[in-house]
Amino acid sequence: MAEEPLRINIRKILDNRIPKNKRRWIPSFLIKGVERLIRQKELNEILEATLPSHGSEFSRRVLDHLEIEVEVKGLENLKEGERYMFAGNHPLGGLDGMALITALAEKYGDDDVRFLVNDLLMNVTPLRELFLPINKFGKQRRGDAEIINEKMASDCQIFQFPAGLCSRLQDNGRIEDLDWQKSFVVKALEYKRDIVPVFFDGYNSRKFYKIARWRKKLGIKFNFEQILLPSELCKARGSRFRILIGKPIPYESLEKLGSNPKIVSQKIRHIAYSLSKQ
């Protein structure tokens, strides 16, 4: 039996989440507006074109469908047989992840690469096998924590976006990550993994970052700019990006960067951004 393509259906999502007696108050034009905003038709065309792929094959097919080229530099810095914790900036909020999945899985294979992600991304079924879920808004489920620790102790290569969210327009006019969280440093020390700084050279549209900035200035906590990320993916058609992989930082030498993991994480963030000058 042929596999059914994964499809995005805003109307169906609303039907499943909003009680029937309240759905009638949602005007049809508003639903259609959201469908256009996220480019639902284009996204479903991508999902149909990539059927029935999974894992890195899916991410590669998405890049191919969008005619996106990715140049990877610095692979020679990675030694065979080493266990790494990769930490990189997060400028795009999706497409950068798929490009990194494609690049790292091409070197290590799908079985030996895992990405720490927001547990909501486990709904992206074609990539689920490569993900290790993190609950950002509550207590981590015991089963998920055990799986993460198991993979950390294994020979798997682990990647994380330490900022948690995609980059934002900063006061200095630059588009950069928020402060990096310390968890990747703590885990690297605990499981004796060298840290590899990674810089993804690419950006969303200025419109995305400006909306995010104004939302913050207005004191609105809900990150409604995230709704624009699917359309940003579609806008990237025909783009060319670079992935710059730095030299591994031995876990034994992390203490030289500072005794506080939070301080160390910010120094590694700086190292990752310095790769952009290559």
C-alpha positions in Angstrom: 0.0 0.0 0.0 1.4 3.4 -1.0 2.4 5.7 1.8 0.0 8.7 2.2 1.9 12.1 2.1 2.1 14.2 5.2 -0.2 17.2 4.6 -0.7 20.5 6.3 -4.4 21.4 6.7 -5.1 24.5 8.8 -8.8 24.0 8.6 -8.5 20.4 9.9 -6.2 21.5 12.7 -8.7 24.1 13.9 -11.5 21.5 13.6 -9.6 19.1 15.9 -8.6 21.7 18.5 -11.6 24.1 18.7 -15.0 23.0 20.0 -17.7 22.8 17.3 -19.8 25.4 19.0 -17.0 27.9 18.7 -15.6 27.0 15.3 -18.6 28.7 13.6 -17.3 32.1 14.9 -14.1 31.8 12.9 -14.7 33.4 9.5 -13.7 31.5 6.4 -11.7 34.4 5.0 -9.5 34.3 8.2 -8.7 30.6 7.7 -7.9 31.2 4.0 -5.7 34.2 5.1 -3.7 32.0 7.4 -3.3 29.3 4.7 -1.9 31.9 2.4 0.3 33.4 5.1 2.0 30.1 5.8 2.0 29.1 2.1 0.1 25.9 2.8 -0.3 25.0 -0.9 3.5 25.3 -1.5 4.4 23.4 1.7 2.1 20.5 0.7 3.7 20.4 -2.8 7.1 20.0 -1.1 5.8 17.2 1.2 4.2 15.4 -1.8 7.4 15.8 -3.8 9.5 14.2 -1.0 7.2 11.2 -0.4 8.1 8.6 0.8 11.5 9.7 2.1 12.6 9.8 5.8 15.6 11.0 7.7 18.4 12.8 5.9 16.9 11.7 2.5 13.8 13.8 3.3 15.9 16.8 4.2 18.0 16.4 1.1 14.9 16.1 -1.1 13.5 19.3 0.4 16.7 21.2 -0.4 16.7 19.7 -4.0 13.0 20.6 -4.5 13.7 24.2 -3.5 16.9 24.3 -5.6 19.0 25.3 -2.6 22.8 24.8 -2.6 24.7 24.3 0.6 28.5 24.6 0.8 30.1 22.8 3.7 33.5 23.9 4.9 35.6 22.5 7.7 34.8 18.8 7.5 38.6 18.2 7.6 38.5 19.4 11.2 36.5 16.3 12.3 38.6 13.3 13.3 37.4 9.8 12.8 36.3 7.9 15.9 35.6 11.0 18.0 32.4 11.7 19.8 31.3 15.3 19.3 28.7 17.8 20.6 28.0 20.1 17.7 26.7 23.6 18.7 25.5 26.1 16.1 23.7 29.3 15.5 20.1 29.2 14.4 19.3 31.9 11.8 16.5 30.4 9.8 14.4 28.3 12.1 14.0 25.2 10.0 15.9 25.2 6.7 19.2 25.5 8.5 18.3 22.4 10.5 17.6 20.4 7.3 20.8 21.6 5.7 22.8 20.5 8.8 21.0 17.1 8.9 21.9 16.6 5.3 25.5 17.5 5.8 26.2 15.6 9.0 24.3 12.5 8.0 26.2 12.4 4.7 29.4 12.1 6.8 28.2 9.9 9.7 25.0 8.2 8.5 21.5 8.6 9.9 22.1 6.0 12.6 25.0 8.0 14.1 23.5 11.5 14.1 20.9 12.9 16.5 19.5 16.5 16.9 18.2 17.8 20.2 15.0 19.7 19.4 11.8 21.2 20.8 9.5 18.2 21.4 6.9 19.9 19.2 9.1 19.0 16.2 8.4 15.3 16.9 5.3 16.0 14.8 7.5 16.3 11.7 7.3 12.5 11.2 9.8 12.2 8.3 12.6 13.5 10.6 11.4 12.0 13.9 14.0 9.2 13.8 16.8 11.8 13.9 15.4 13.9 16.8 15.9 13.8 20.6 13.0 15.7 22.1 13.4 18.4 24.8 10.3 19.8 26.6 11.0 23.5 26.7 7.7 24.4 28.5 7.5 21.8 31.3 9.2 18.9 33.0 11.1 16.6 30.7 9.4 13.2 30.4 11.4 10.4 32.1 11.5 8.2 29.0 12.8 11.1 26.8 15.5 12.0 29.3 16.6 8.4 29.4 16.9 8.2 25.6 18.9 11.4 25.5 21.3 10.2 28.1 21.6 6.9 26.3 22.5 8.6 23.1 24.9 11.0 24.9 26.8 8.0 26.2 26.9 6.3 22.8 29.1 7.0 19.8 26.3 9.1 18.1 27.2 12.6 17.1 24.9 15.1 18.8 23.8 18.5 17.4 22.1 21.3 19.3 21.0 24.9 18.7 21.9 26.3 22.1 19.9 29.5 21.6 16.6 27.5 21.5 15.0 30.0 19.2 16.1 31.2 15.8 18.1 34.4 15.5 16.7 37.9 16.1 17.7 41.5 15.1 19.8 42.8 17.9 20.2 46.4 19.1 23.5 46.7 17.2 21.7 46.0 13.9 23.1 42.5 13.6 21.1 39.4 13.1 22.3 37.0 15.8 21.2 34.3 18.2 20.0 35.1 21.7 22.3 34.0 24.5 23.3 30.4 24.2 22.0 28.1 27.0 24.6 26.2 29.0 23.1 22.7 28.7 25.3 21.7 25.8 28.4 22.5 27.8 27.2 20.6 30.9 26.4 17.6 28.7 29.7 17.7 26.9 31.5 17.7 30.2 29.4 14.9 31.7 29.8 12.6 28.7 33.3 13.7 27.7 32.5 15.0 24.3 34.6 17.6 22.4 32.5 20.6 21.3 32.4 21.6 17.7 31.3 25.2 17.0 29.3 25.6 13.8 28.2 28.7 11.9 25.4 28.7 9.4 25.8 31.6 7.1 22.3 32.6 6.1 19.3 34.7 7.1 15.6 35.0 6.9 14.0 38.1 5.3 14.5 41.5 7.1 10.7 41.6 7.5 10.7 38.5 9.7 13.3 40.0 12.1 11.7 43.4 12.2 8.3 41.9 13.1 10.0 40.0 15.9 11.7 43.1 17.1 8.5 45.2 17.2 6.6 42.4 18.9 9.2 42.4 21.6 9.1 46.2 21.9 5.3 46.1 22.3 5.7 43.6 25.1 3.8 40.8 23.4 5.1 37.5 24.7 3.5 35.2 22.1 6.1 34.7 19.3 3.7 35.1 16.5 6.5 35.7 14.0 7.1 32.0 14.2 4.0 31.7 12.0 6.1 33.2 9.2 8.8 30.6 9.3 7.1 28.2 6.7 6.8 31.1 4.3 10.4 32.0 4.9 11.3 28.5 3.9 9.5 28.9 0.6 11.1 32.3 0.0 14.5 30.7 0.2 14.0 28.9 -3.1 17.2 29.1 -5.2 19.3 30.4 -2.3 22.9 29.4 -1.5 24.1 28.9 2.0 27.4 28.0 3.8 28.0 25.8 6.8 31.3 26.5 8.5 32.6 23.9 10.9 35.2 25.0 13.4 37.9 23.1 15.1 36.8 20.8 18.0 37.3 22.2 21.5 38.5 19.3 23.8 36.2 18.9 26.8 39.3 18.7 29.0 40.2 22.3 28.0 36.7 23.8 28.6 37.7 24.9 32.1 40.2 27.2 30.5 37.3 29.2 29.0 35.8 29.7 32.5 34.5 27.8 35.5 30.9 28.7 34.9 29.2 26.7 32.1 27.0 29.7 31.2 30.1 31.9 30.6 31.7 29.0 28.6 28.6 28.7 26.4 28.8 32.4 25.5 32.5 32.2 24.6 31.8 29.2 22.3 29.0 31.2 20.8 31.6 33.9 20.0 33.9 31.3 18.5 31.1 30.1 16.3 30.3 33.6 15.0 34.0 34.3 14.4 33.8 31.5 11.8 31.8 33.8 9.6 35.0 35.8 8.8 36.5 32.8 7.0 
